[in-house]
Amino acid sequence: MPTSSVKPDIRPISLPFLRRSLPPNAPHYTKMVQLSNPSDVRPDDKIIALMGPTGTGKSTFIDIASGQKKKTAGHSLKSETSKVRAIRIPHPDPENKNSYVLVDTPGFNDTNKTDTEVLALIAGWLKDTYKKDVKLAAIVYLHRISDNRMSGSPLQNLRMFSKLCGDGATTHVVLATTMWSKVKAGVGEKREAELKAKFWNAMLQLGSQTDRFEDNAVSAWKIIDQAVSGKQESPLLLQEELVDLNRRLSETEAGKTLYSSLQKLIVEQKEVIRKLRDEANHEQNQQLVKELTMQYEELETSLAATFEQLKEMKIPFGRRLRMLFSFSKPRARPIEI
């Protein structure tokens, strides 16, 4: 990565020093290394995974923390992360000799991939690194404070996250809100209080922390240090299930949760299709009938795709029986949201 020829006239010897001395959007003069495969991760790396729905600012967080602002991040709710992306960077404090790997993951309800594909991508990366005895040092889960309600995609993402994380790694989790510049302070604070009291409460009770990402490098590293500080690394529930118990993805808690959500989605899609068909049959306006028919056909295609995902995530009866009578259980337990 090219660096500026003009160095700032300060030594960023610690995070508090950074907070006092650097302007909020000052870049870090760091050396970034793109990691193309999970095998590139080293046992001594501090791995921080960024998770959350599409459009919450995961890529932006990584770009700002690494001094690469606006290099890869998108500017819409369309997914810009189609695969797991990992980069290795040093800490901005030169006295901290650890190397940090920031991992950008796609969100569920992705614009380019099905939820089954997204889960498989995340699971594959986590499985491969855990096989090398490399555990995550922390997870930063991002949520847009600009969302006026917790439903649909944000809620589904949170539930999936709670199932793949499990209660053994919750002390390594920071639940961070983004997009504070898009809401009035009072509105954001009210939504933040509701998140803590209701949707995040189970994870907070198990030791997770909260913070606000303020779109600058100091804020990013404050969140990272908060998540990593003085904690022994623990495997995620999903990693235990896939590696230690040799389960298929569909047999994990995250996989079973996805299966249930797909079943619910099929019921909803069928009901919408039925209503569209009835409306088209009783409509006299031919242009409107044409539009309704197009919507109907699009939903039929979507329903067929959902059925395919459902078949992929179904656990065969024989394996369900073996799991039922198996004495092997993961150390971590799923979290109910």
N, C-alpha and C positions, 0 to 999 in steps of 0.2 A: 504494500500500500504506500503511495507517495505521501510524504509528510511535508508540512510547511517548513520553509527555511527559517522562519522567524519563530523562536520559542517564546512562550510567555515568561515574563520576568518573575516567576514564582516557582517554588518547589512544591508539588502536590504530595507532601509527605504523609498525609493522612486524610481521611474523609472529612473530619471536622475542619482541617485546614482548607480543603477544597471548598467547603461550604462557605467559609469566611472570605476566600480570596477570589474564586473564579466567578465570572458572571454566569447566570443560569444556563445559557446555551453555549458556553465555551466548549470546544471540542477537546477530547482527550487525544494525545499524540501517541496512539497505541499501535502495535503491530498486530494485524488481524490475519488469521490463517483459516481458510475455508476447509472444513472436513467433509470429504465426499462420502465416506463410509463409516459405519459404527466402529469398524476395526481400527480407525484412525484415533479413537479416543484412548487415552492413557489412564492407567490406574491412579496416577497422581493428579489428574484433572479434577477440578471442582465443577461438576456439571449442574447447570441450572436450566431446567426446562420451562419454557413459556407456553402456557396453555390457556384456553378460553375460546369463546365463539369467534367466528370470522368477523373482522372489522373492529376488534377491541384494541388493536394497537400492538400486537405481539412483535411484528416486524419492526415497527417504529421504535419500540423499547430497545430492541437489540441494536438497531442502527445508531440510536443516540448513545447507548452505553459504550459502543465500540468506536464512536467518533465517525460513523458512516451515515450521518443523517440524510434521509431522503434517497439513499442508494437503492434500497429494495422495497421499502414500504409503499403500500398503495394508499390511495386517498378516497376510497369508497368502501361500501360494504361488500363489494365483490372480492372473492378470495384472491390473495396474491401469493399464498403459500400452498403449493400443490403437492409438496413432499416435505419430509422432515429435513430442516436445514440447520447445520451446526457450524459454529465458528469458535476458534480458540483465540482468546485475547488475554493480555496481562491485566492485573489490577492497576488502577490509576495511582495507587500508593506504591512507590518504588520499593518500600520496605516490605511489602507483601509479595513474596516470591512465588506464590501459587499461580498456576495458569487456570483460567476460567473458560469453560465451554458453555456458550449460550445456545440453546436448542429451540428453534422455532418450529412449532407443530401446527398442522392445519386444524381448523375447528370443525365440529359437526355441523350439519346443514350447510356444508361447503357448496359453493356455486359450481365447482368443477368435478367433484367426486361424491359418490354415495357415502352414507354414514358407515357402511360395512368396509368400504375401501379406506376411509379415514382411520377407523379403528385398527385395521390391519397394518396400515403404515406406522402408526404410533406404537402398536404392539411389537411389530417387527424390530423397530429401532431399540425399544426398551429391552426386548428379549436378547438381542445380539450383544448389547453392552453388558447386561447382567451375566451372561454366559462367560464374559471376560472378568467377572468379579468386580465390575465397575458399577457403583450405585450412584443415584442422583444425590447431589449435595442439597438441592433445594428445588422447589417448584414455585413459580410465580404464576398465579392464576388471575387473569385480567378480566374485568367486567366494565362495560361502559356505564358511567354514572348518568349519561345522557338518555339511557333507556328509561322510559316512563313507567314501565312495569316489568316484573320478572315473570315472563311466560314464554311459551314457544321455544325458539332456539336457545336463548340464554338459560332457561330452566333445564332444557334437555342436556345442554353442555355441562352444566353444573352437576346434574345427576350422574352423567357418564363419568365425569371426573372423580366424583366421590367413590364410585365403584372401582375404578382402576387404581385409585390412590390407596384406599383402605385406611384403617385407623392406626397402622404402624408407622406411617410416614407423615402424619398431620403436623407434627412439630416443625417440619421442614417446609411448610406451605405458608406463603404470604398471599392473601387475597387482596389484590390491589385494584383500585378503581382508576379509570382513565377518563379522558374527555371532560375534565372539569371546566375548561374554558367555554364549553358549549351550554352550560347551565348556570342559572343564578345560584349564588352560594347557598341561600336558604333552601332552595329546591334540592340541590345536591346533598346537603347535610341531612335532609329529611329522608331521602332515598337511601343514603348510607346507613342511617340508623335502622331503617327497615331491613336492609340486607343483614346487618349484624344481629338483629333481634329475631329474625325469622329464617331466612334462607341460608345464612352462613353460621347460624348458632351451633349446629351440631359439630362443625369443624372447629369453631372457636373453643368449644368446650373441651376438645381433644388437643388443644395446644397450638392451633393455627393462629396467625397474626394478620392484621389488616394494615393497609397503608394506601396512600394516594400517589399515583404517578403524575408528576407535574411537568412532563415533557422536557426534562433536561437531564444532563448526565449525572449531576449530583443526586437527584431524586432516584434515578435508576440504580446507582451503586449503593445508595442508602437501603433500598429495598433488597438488593442482592445480599449485602452484608448482614442485614437483619435476618434473612432466611437461613444463611449459612452459619452464622456465628455460633461457635462452641457446641455443635451438635454432631453426634455420631450418625453417620449415614445409614439409612435403612432402606430395604427394598420396598417397592410398591407391591400392593396386593396382586396386581396383574402380573408382575414379574415372578412372584412366588408361584402363582398358578401355572404359568406357561413353562417355567424352567424347573422349579423344584418338584412340582406335582405332575409335570408333563401333560397338562391339559390342552385340549384344542381351544382356539380362540372362542368358539361358540360356547364352550363349557365354563368360561370364566364369568365372574360376576358382571363385568362390563359387557361381555357378549350376551348374557342372558337379559340384561337390562335393555340392550339394543333390540333384541328379539321381541321383547314385550312392547317397546315403543313402535316397532314396525307393525305389530299386530294391531295396535291402536290406530296407527296411521291408515292401514288398509280399511278399517271400519269407517273412518272419517271420509276417506276418498270415495268409498262406495256410496255413502250417503249423499255427498255432493254430486256425484254422477247421476244418482237417481233423481235428485231435484232438478238438475239441468235437463235431463231427458223429459221429465214431466212438463217443465216450463216450455221447452221447445215444441212439444206436442200440442200445447194449448195456445201457442202464440200465432197470431195472424200476420204480423210484420215479417216479411221474408228476410229482410236484412238482419233483423234481430235473431231470427231462426238460424241463419247462417253463422252468426257470431256465437250463438249458444252451442251449435253443433261443433264448431272449432274448439271451444272450451271443453266440450264433452270428449272429443277425440284426444286432446292433450292430456286430460285427466286419465283417460283409459291407458295411454302410453305410460304415464307416471305410475298408475296402479300396477301395470305389468312389471315395471322395474322394481317396485316395492316387493312384489311377490317373489322376484328373483333373489332379492336380498334376504327375504324371509327364509327361503329354501336353503340358502347358503349358511344361515345362522342356526338352523334347526339341529338339535342334538339327536342322533339316532337312538332308538329305544334301548338297544343293548348297552350303549355307553351310559345312558341315564341310569340304568339299573346298577352298573358297576360303580358309578359315582355315589349312588344312594347307599351302597354297602361298603364303601371304601372308608378305611380308618385314617387315611392321610388327609390332613386338613392344613390349610395355610395358617401361619401364625397371625397374620393380620385378618381383620374382619371388615366386611363392607360397611359403608356409612350410609345411613338412611337420610335423604334430604326431602 
